[in-house]
Structure formats: C-alpha cells, structure tokens
Amino acid sequence: MIDRVVDARPGLVLDVATGPAGVALQLADRTRARVVGVDLTLGMLRQGLANVARRGRADRVQLTAGRAEALPFPDRTFDALTFTYLLRYVEDPQATLDELARVVKPGGAVASLEFLVPEQPFWRFWWWGFTRLVLPVGGLLTGGRPWFDVGRFLGPNITGHYRRYPVAWTVEAWRRAGFVDVGVRRMSLGGGLVMWGRRSRD
Ligand SMILES: C[S@@+](CC[C@H](N)C(=O)[O-])C[C@H]1O[C@@H](n2cnc3c(N)ncnc32)[C@H](O)[C@@H]1O
C-alpha cells in the first residue's frame, strides 16, 4: 500500500484512521512528504503522538482528531491519501469514499489496506478457525476478557462487511467516488486486501 503512494512522490499526504500512526510513520520514512494523520479515537491519537515523538518525526507528521465521514479539510488539499481498516467501521462506505475523494487533488494517489475473507475454500477454512477460535482464545489468554471480546468481534465483523459490500462492490464504489485506475491485490493467502487508484482529473 505504501509503495503505491511513494511512487507518486507526494508533498502532502493524509492518512485516515491513522490509529497509532504506523502508516503515517512509514509514509514519513519513505517519502519527503508532510503527513497528516486523522482518527476519531483520542486514545489511539495519544498513542500515535507518543510513537511519532519516539521516532523523532514530529517535524513532518501531525495528528489530528476527525471523522472520515466529515474530514476537517478543504476540497482538493492533499497530493495523496491512505486509509487502513476503515470501511468496516463506517455506516455508509460509499458516502465515506466520496468524502475521502473530496480532499484529494485531481490526479492524487489513493491507497488502502483492509482485512479480507480468503476466496479459496482451503484457506477460508483455516482463516475461519483462526478468527473464530485462535483470536478469541489467544486474546483471553494474553489480555483477559477485553481482548477476548476484541478477538471474538473481528472475524464476524469482517465476514459481515463483505457479505454487504463484496470486493466488486467496493471497486465500483471507488469509481463512483471519482477514483480511476482502480487496482486490487489480495494478499496474505487472501486475508488482506490492498486497493489503489487516482482521483480523476475532472
Ligand atoms: C484497526 S485500527 C487501525 C489503525 C491504523 N490504521 C493501523 O493500521 O494501525 C482502526 C482505526 O480506525 C479508526 N476509525 C474508525 N472509524 C473511524 C472514522 N469514522 N473516522 C476516523 N477514524 C476511524 C479507529 O479509531 C481506529 O484507530
């Protein structure tokens, strides 16, 4: 995902749902861009700020609170935009994609990363066992009840999302939002989805 943005040599990048700023820091490491990370969870942003300071990147990585559905930036502000693990958490993925497109300059690069349900039955079987069994039990053993709940949430959340919004729908949603040259790559035995595109020039 980062490669798709690095190749575009942006000057200003927005990372949406930046969380602890892992993607924002990767962008700062691999480009000369100024990076703005936005997230709605203050606890995540606090951790992100600590990570940015520890890595000595506060000069080029800024974090701010905001919702992907109503970004606090003017139209056509950013040369590039990334978002990770976002669309499963929003009410209306199409409206959110429209809003992401609004803040990207025409021709700007966009890339995303998300979990996915493996297509191949063999890997889907093991993925199902991993998400339904290993994640909750592993969570319980390492972090107690709160992590059991997190582990139990993730698998059904991913499955439910793709039942409502299959990959083909998501590709069309990117196009409806105004992105062109939309590409898709299934990774990690089908458990990960990288998407990329460019904001159209009109
Ligand atoms: C699974 S975390 C991923 C964080 C980060 N992108 C990463 O890869 O480490 C998902 C993040 O999305 C954020 N998020 C969820 N819904 C959001 C929304 N509507 N607008 C902005 N951020 C959102 C959460 O606060 C959380 O930090």
The ligand as a Gaussian input file, in Angstrom:
#p B3LYP/6-31G(d) Opt

LIG

0 1
 C       -7.901000      -1.242000      13.419000
 S       -7.489000       0.436000      13.751000
 C       -6.253000       0.702000      12.534000
 C       -5.318000       1.793000      12.891000
 C       -4.190000       2.051000      11.888000
 N       -4.692000       2.436000      10.590000
 C       -3.273000       0.892000      11.779000
 O       -3.206000       0.257000      10.723000
 O       -2.617000       0.575000      12.768000
 C       -8.860000       1.288000      13.075000
 C       -8.825000       2.762000      13.359000
 O       -9.887000       3.379000      12.672000
 C      -10.355000       4.437000      13.473000
 N      -11.681000       4.794000      12.980000
 C      -12.781000       4.025000      12.982000
 N      -13.811000       4.658000      12.430000
 C      -13.347000       5.885000      12.057000
 C      -13.942000       7.031000      11.434000
 N      -15.213000       7.003000      11.086000
 N      -13.174000       8.110000      11.213000
 C      -11.868000       8.127000      11.580000
 N      -11.245000       7.078000      12.176000
 C      -11.988000       5.972000      12.411000
 C      -10.315000       3.877000      14.870000
 O      -10.343000       4.887000      15.845000
 C       -9.007000       3.112000      14.833000
 O       -7.925000       3.886000      15.256000

